[in-house]
Amino acid sequence: MKNDYWDLSMAMFRTGMLGYGGGPATVPLIRYEAVTRYQWMNNDEFGEVLAIANALPGPIATKLAAYLGYQRKGTIGAIVSVLAHIMPSCIAMVALFSLIAFFKSSSIISGMIAAVVPVVCVMLGIMAYEFGEKAIKGLGKTLGIVFFVLSFLLLQILHLHPAIVIILFLLYGAFHYKLLAKLAKNKLKKGEGV
């Protein structure tokens, strides 16, 4: 018999244990557990949940863990999922607190950190590429590139907070298909009037 609480606990414990580097490094791991391993949702649903979670305050990985737990088993599932996700970090912090000075100056630990950083970068790059592909499929190449450039300008040139940019794009997304339908209708009317 399948035990959803066990699956949630194991999935979130793994993401908490292996998600070295904070929330953004953990997102691909959570995506793997939710979409690939357990198939609790598809890629599109995960992308929507990720966008909403990014717009809310707080750590992204914990919000995703809470959502997955709530989706599977309600409030108790959310609590179990979050506790399983944060447990490895809590244990590691308590266990290693007395050794922190040693780890800061250890060349072995510095080497381990240097080896992990490229892996995290590749995982984030793959996820960004996959979301970019979906954006191009949903919006079309021209609009996808326009929104990429617009988001780059808002984030890098104007230095808007990422949450503000996400909210702006979410607002546009809410009206995107209505706008496309209206434009198509106007184009059709112009074509009939000729």
C-alpha positions as CSV (number, residue, x, y, z in Angstrom):
1,M,0.0,0.0,0.0
2,K,1.3,3.4,-1.0
3,N,2.0,5.8,1.9
4,D,1.8,9.5,0.8
5,Y,3.3,10.7,4.1
6,W,6.3,8.4,3.7
7,D,6.8,9.5,0.1
8,L,6.5,13.2,1.1
9,S,8.9,12.8,4.0
10,M,11.5,11.0,1.9
11,A,11.2,13.4,-1.1
12,M,11.5,16.5,1.1
13,F,14.2,14.9,3.3
14,R,16.3,14.2,0.1
15,T,15.8,17.8,-1.2
16,G,16.8,19.2,2.2
17,M,19.8,16.9,2.4
18,L,21.1,17.4,-1.1
19,G,20.0,21.0,-1.7
20,Y,23.3,22.6,-0.9
21,G,23.4,26.3,-1.7
22,G,20.0,27.6,-0.6
23,G,16.6,27.7,-2.1
24,P,17.4,28.3,-5.8
25,A,19.8,25.3,-5.8
26,T,17.0,23.2,-4.2
27,V,14.3,24.0,-6.7
28,P,15.6,21.6,-9.4
29,L,15.7,18.8,-6.8
30,I,12.1,19.5,-5.7
31,R,11.1,19.6,-9.3
32,Y,12.7,16.2,-9.9
33,E,10.9,14.7,-6.9
34,A,7.5,16.3,-7.7
35,V,7.5,15.9,-11.5
36,T,9.8,13.1,-12.4
37,R,10.0,10.6,-9.5
38,Y,6.5,10.8,-8.0
39,Q,4.6,12.5,-10.8
40,W,2.5,14.6,-8.3
41,M,2.3,17.3,-11.0
42,N,3.4,18.0,-14.5
43,N,6.1,20.5,-15.6
44,D,3.6,23.2,-16.4
45,E,1.9,23.0,-13.0
46,F,5.3,23.1,-11.3
47,G,6.2,26.2,-13.3
48,E,3.0,27.9,-12.2
49,V,3.6,26.9,-8.6
50,L,7.2,28.1,-8.8
51,A,6.1,31.5,-10.2
52,I,3.6,32.0,-7.5
53,A,6.0,30.9,-4.8
54,N,8.6,33.3,-6.1
55,A,6.1,36.2,-5.8
56,L,5.5,35.4,-2.1
57,P,7.9,36.4,0.7
58,G,10.1,33.7,2.4
59,P,12.4,30.9,1.4
60,I,11.3,29.4,-1.9
61,A,12.2,25.8,-1.1
62,T,10.1,25.8,2.1
63,K,7.2,27.3,0.2
64,L,7.4,24.6,-2.4
65,A,7.7,21.8,0.2
66,A,4.6,23.2,2.0
67,Y,2.6,23.4,-1.2
68,L,3.5,19.9,-2.2
69,G,2.6,18.6,1.2
70,Y,-0.7,20.5,1.2
71,Q,-1.6,19.3,-2.3
72,R,-1.0,15.7,-1.3
73,K,-2.4,15.5,2.2
74,G,-3.8,18.9,3.3
75,T,-2.5,20.8,6.4
76,I,-0.9,17.8,8.0
77,G,0.9,17.0,4.8
78,A,2.2,20.5,4.6
79,I,3.6,20.3,8.1
80,V,5.2,16.9,7.5
81,S,6.7,18.0,4.2
82,V,8.2,21.2,5.6
83,L,9.6,19.4,8.7
84,A,11.1,16.7,6.5
85,H,12.7,19.4,4.3
86,I,14.2,21.5,7.0
87,M,15.3,18.6,9.3
88,P,18.6,17.9,7.6
89,S,19.6,21.6,7.8
90,C,18.6,21.7,11.5
91,I,20.5,18.6,12.4
92,A,23.6,19.8,10.4
93,M,23.5,23.2,12.1
94,V,23.3,21.8,15.6
95,A,25.9,19.1,15.0
96,L,28.4,21.4,13.2
97,F,28.0,24.6,15.1
98,S,31.0,23.9,17.4
99,L,33.2,23.0,14.4
100,I,32.4,26.1,12.3
101,A,35.8,27.7,12.8
102,F,37.6,24.6,11.7
103,F,35.4,24.3,8.5
104,K,36.0,27.9,7.5
105,S,39.8,27.4,7.3
106,S,39.8,23.8,5.9
107,S,41.1,23.5,2.4
108,I,39.2,20.2,2.0
109,I,35.9,22.0,2.7
110,S,36.9,24.8,0.4
111,G,37.6,22.3,-2.4
112,M,34.2,20.6,-1.8
113,I,32.4,23.9,-2.1
114,A,34.3,24.8,-5.2
115,A,33.3,21.4,-6.7
116,V,29.6,21.8,-5.9
117,V,29.2,25.3,-7.4
118,P,29.4,24.3,-11.1
119,V,26.9,21.5,-10.5
120,V,24.4,23.9,-9.0
121,C,25.0,26.3,-11.9
122,V,24.4,23.6,-14.5
123,M,21.2,22.4,-12.7
124,L,19.9,26.0,-12.6
125,G,20.9,26.5,-16.3
126,I,19.0,23.4,-17.4
127,M,15.9,24.5,-15.5
128,A,16.1,28.0,-16.9
129,Y,16.5,26.6,-20.5
130,E,13.4,24.3,-20.0
131,F,11.3,27.2,-18.7
132,G,12.6,29.3,-21.6
133,E,11.5,26.6,-24.1
134,K,8.0,26.6,-22.6
135,A,7.8,30.4,-22.8
136,I,8.7,30.3,-26.5
137,K,6.2,27.6,-27.1
138,G,3.4,29.4,-25.2
139,L,4.2,33.0,-26.3
140,G,6.0,32.5,-29.6
141,K,9.6,33.3,-30.4
142,T,9.1,37.1,-30.9
143,L,7.1,37.7,-27.7
144,G,9.4,35.3,-25.7
145,I,12.5,37.2,-26.7
146,V,10.7,40.6,-26.0
147,F,9.8,39.4,-22.5
148,F,13.3,38.1,-21.9
149,V,14.8,41.4,-22.9
150,L,12.2,43.3,-20.8
151,S,12.9,41.2,-17.7
152,F,16.6,41.6,-18.2
153,L,16.2,45.4,-18.4
154,L,13.9,45.5,-15.3
155,L,16.1,43.3,-13.2
156,Q,19.6,44.4,-14.3
157,I,19.3,47.9,-15.6
158,L,16.4,49.3,-13.4
159,H,17.3,47.0,-10.5
160,L,13.7,46.3,-9.7
161,H,13.1,43.6,-7.0
162,P,12.5,40.2,-8.6
163,A,9.2,39.9,-6.8
164,I,7.9,43.0,-8.5
165,V,9.0,41.7,-11.9
166,I,7.3,38.4,-11.2
167,I,4.1,40.1,-10.2
168,L,4.2,42.3,-13.3
169,F,4.6,39.2,-15.5
170,L,1.9,37.3,-13.6
171,L,-0.5,40.2,-14.1
172,Y,0.3,40.2,-17.8
173,G,-0.1,36.4,-17.9
174,A,-3.6,36.6,-16.5
175,F,-4.7,38.7,-19.5
176,H,-2.4,37.2,-22.2
177,Y,-4.9,34.8,-23.8
178,K,-7.7,37.4,-23.6
179,L,-5.4,39.9,-25.3
180,L,-4.4,37.4,-28.0
181,A,-8.1,36.6,-28.7
182,K,-9.0,40.3,-28.9
183,L,-6.1,40.9,-31.3
184,A,-7.1,37.9,-33.5
185,K,-10.7,39.1,-33.5
186,N,-9.7,42.6,-34.6
187,K,-7.4,41.1,-37.3
188,L,-10.3,39.0,-38.5
189,K,-12.6,42.0,-38.6
190,K,-10.1,44.0,-40.6
191,G,-9.7,41.0,-43.0
192,E,-13.5,40.8,-43.5
193,G,-13.8,44.6,-44.0
194,V,-11.3,44.6,-47.0
